[in-house]
């Protein structure tokens, strides 16, 4: 399965549990409108149905159901891509411009971004790291 499809299918399902769901839903529906216009209404209804399942699974702490639902959307996206490989560009655009931003906490930079600010005065020290940091002072 294509990596873009894996990422997009997982992001679709994860976005269902966010406040930004409506925009993410619109992005997925727009993708279908371009690829398979006759299926747009059915896909929109399916997205809403799956969203209910995702919210219920999250409330119950059921990660297996969420993973299974993501797998189902990965398969659907893979079918689109097989039918029209040129859709890879559009799937990537929806992933980058719609789905990933829906998953970022409000006011936070997107994935891969690190923003750090620090100010020290006097004899102050500042230690900053984007990941693990180990400091040994003697």
N, C-alpha and C positions, 0 to 999 in steps of 0.2 A: 504494500500500500504506500502511496506517495506520502512523503513527510508533510507536505502542505495540507493534505487531506486529514492526516492524523491530528495536526495542530488545529485546523479549522473545526473539525468535528468536536474535539474536546472543548474548544473555546465557545462554540455555539451552546453547548449544554451548560458550561460554567456560567456563561452570561445570563442564562435563564434565571439565575438566583440573584441577580444584581438589580439595582435601581435603574440601570441604563438598559434594561432588557428591551424596551420598546424600540429604541434605535437599533439595537443589535438584530432584533426580529426583522425590522424593515430592511436592513442590509442583506439578510439571508433571503428574504422574499424577493428583493430586487435581483439577486443572483439567479433565482429560479425564473423570474420573469424574463430574463435575458436568455436563459438556457432552454427552459421548457414552459412557455407561457400558459399552456393548457393545464398545468399542474399547480399554478400559483395559489388558488383558493385552497386546495387540498393541503399544500405544504404549510400555508398560514395556519390552518386549523390544527394540523399535526404539531406544529411548533407550540401552540397554546396548550394542547393536551399534554405534550411532553413536559412543558414547563410546570404544570401541576404535579406531575410525577417527580420532577427534580426537587421542587419545594418540599414535597412530602418526604422524599428520601433524605434531604438535608435535615429536616426536623427530626427524623428518626435516627440520624447518624448512619444511614445506609449508603456507604460508599460504593458497594457492589452494584446497586441499581444505577447510580449515577455513571459509573464506568460502562455499564451495559448500554445505557442510553447514548453515551458519547460514541460507543462503537457502532450503534445503529446509524447515527448521523455521519460517521466516517464512511460507512458503506454507501450511504446515499450520495455523499459528495464524490466518492470514488467513481460511482456510476456516471455522474455528470462529467467527470474528467475523462473517463474512457470514451464516452460518446463524443466529446469535443475537447481534445487536449489543449486547445487555445484558451479554454476557460481557466487554466492555471493562473493566468495573469489576473483575472477577475477574482478568483478565490483568494489569491494572495492580497489583493487590494482590500477586499472585505475583511480579511483577517487583520491586516495592518491598520486600516483606517476606521474600522467599526468594532470588531470583536475585541481585539486587545485593549483598546482604550476603554471599552465597557468593563473590562476586568481590573483596570488600574484604579486604586483608591482615589477618590475625588481630590484634586489638587496635588496629586503625586506625579512624579515623572513616570514615563512609560518604562517597559522592560529594558534592561540594559543600561539605564541611566542612573548615575549616582550624583547627587548634589550635596556638597558639604560646605559648611561655613564655620569659621571659628575665629575667635579673637582672644588673644591673651595679653595680659598686661603685667607689669612688674616681673616677678620670677615665675609666672604661670607657665604651664606646659600644656600642649595640646597634642593628643594622639588621635588620629583619624584613620579609619580603614574602611574599605568597601566590603570587606569580608572579615575573615578571622584576623585577629591581631594578638600577638603575644609579646609582652613587655617584661623584661627582667631588669630591675634597677637594684643597685647595691650601694 
